[in-house]
Every structure is written in C-alpha cells, then in structure tokens.
C-alpha cells in the first residue's frame, strides 16, 4: 500500500505544501487548486470495467442524465443495457466506494491518509460523456476532486444561499453564482471544504476521482454513541425503580418527581464512564457501511508471514482501546503498540508479528477467519 507523504515534507500532491501546512491553511477553510498534483495519473480502471462494476449488486452506483433542463436519477445496480450510449452527451455514471473493489483505487485513496482515518470515507469515480455532470451542488464533507482522464470545467462559489430546486430528483442549487472557474486536465486536483458550491462539466469524455471525507452530524453521532452505551446498560444488573414512600394521589396523571430523578440518574450513569463513552465512539466510527460484508476464507494460513487488513476493514484506536469493524478491545503495552501500527499502516511484517503475544496472535487469527485481514505470502508484501 502506498504511504501518504510525510507530514512535514512538501509534496506535489498538495501544490508543494506539506500536509501539515495544507491542513493549517486550507483544511475546512478555503479551496485549493493544484496543478499536476499527480503527473501522469491513470484512471484506477477503464471505462468498460467501470461500466461492468456498476452492474454488481454489492456496488453503489448512480446514473444521472441531463437533457436540457430535465434531470433523471437512477440508482444501481446498473447493467450495461441501462446505460446510455457513450456517444450520447450529458450523462454521468457515479461508482461509490471504488477502493473496496479495485486495488488501484485503494492505492490512490491511501495517499490521503495524512487525515485521520475517522474522517476518511471513500473514493468515488465519475465517468461523464461530453457535457455530463451532476449540476451545481453543495457537499457536507471535504473532498479532493482529481482529474484522472479527459477534461472537466469546474466553477465554484463560497458558502451562501443553499436553496435547492424543488422540482428535481437531485440536490441542485437554485441560485448558484460562481466566482471562480478552472479547466482541469489529467493530474490536476481541486480541494473544496464543506459548504462550497461547485459545478463540474465534462468537456469531452472524462473521469474524475472524488476522495471524500465524512463529517458526522452531531445528532447522528449522538444517536450512534448513545445507542451503544444503552446496549452496555442492558448487560448490567437490572435496577428497578422503587417508590415505597409514594403516597396516595388525587392527580394520577402527574409524573412523580422521584421517577424523573430516577430517569435522569439512569441517563447520567450511562454517560459517567469516560472509557465506555470512548469505546462506544470508536465502535460507531468503525462500523462498516450497510452494504459491506465479509467473506470468511475456506482456510487460514499460519501467521508466520505478514498480514494486511482487508480493504473493507475499518480499524482505529485510542489511548485504551483498539477498534475493528464496530467492535472494541482493551489494549496496553507491546500488543497495543503492535495493533496501533496495524491500524496506521494497515499491515504487519513477519518480523513485527514475531513480537506479538500469544493472545494477540489468537486475535489476529480470529480476524483472519472472519475475513477482516489477510495473511500474505512474505514480508515484502507488507
């Protein structure tokens, strides 16, 4: 797997900025146009292979067709017969999560791991015929738009009026007033923070790779974390509400204050343990997407050689835990350092595995049996 640039090293990928300076100057702040971020770049896969992939049931895909001011949207799977002729102008095929299916896309995505894994989402590949696009819109996440084939003209506008056209199946801005415009060639890249309006139109056949970074909404994250905390409470000994001192009442519809205090204490107890809260957050952040599934191998080789995480596996850690695919383990000492390296590099060499304790090796073996990681042939593969 390709490693991201060192955080203090200037890189063409970020317009001669180091990752540290890019994050300080531009991340979540202002756009950046980068000419020849990846000179000589090639699409992660060809047009024919992309069209075939869009027909798979386990792949997220969308077809967007524009005919004058009429837009249509169709979600996948999209067999080849569902796609318009290549010669027809004004249509776009979007394939989400390409990094889960195509090694070259995974390599490309790994170059952006100078951003925390908790924010990194996926790589989407867009193929468009001449004039194709998805209309002026706003994303709620950070995105790098890398031109990998052909040319696309981008127009952008700062955050402002995000009113949408109510008559369309897509979220297209009703009052898009662009302030900057560029034509991107293969290898050029545009970074956009959340909230910036943008409209990309293909000039001839083209492909654009979108590297997206999820930004969980506060309410959604609270619902996920609280749900996991409540699951832990369900596993604790049951404590029933008691009201031996409850007097007779002539206002039976009124909720007793003692019951209100009991409920408040129940909620505060769920939030009182910071490690439980951290564990719930890590589990929520590593939960695979609904369409992701793992195929356990028929046989697992011994861990004498290196291991690498399956592309679909999400692995993170904090000071006390290791999180993999929505589950958590307490970790400390040498094994914790080993697991953190696996999360950071997504692979361990033979030499590194030799330092693992027996319980750690058993856990890695279990992950291999679940299809979460793969045993590779030799150390050089890691």
GITAFEN-V633099 format. One line per field, one symbol per residue. psi: psi as a letter, one per 40 degrees, with the letter a starting at -180 (. if undefined). A space follows every 10 residues. Layout:
BEGIN
psi->???
END
This chain:
BEGIN
psi->hiiiiieehi iddffeiidd ddddddheci ihhhhfdghe iiidiidddd dddeeidehh iihhhhhbeh iihhiiigid eeiiidehif ihhhhifdee dhddddddde eefeiidddh cihhhhhiih eiaeihihie iiihhhheia ihhhhiiiib hfhiheeiei ghhdghgiei hihhiheiih hhiiehiihh hhgihihhhh hihighiddd dddddddddd ddddeihhhi hhfdehiiie geehhidddd dddddddddd edhddddddd dddddehiid ehiihhidih iifdaiiiii dehhhiiade ihhhfeiiii hiaddddddd ddddeeiiid ddddeiiddd ddddddddde ediihididd e.
END
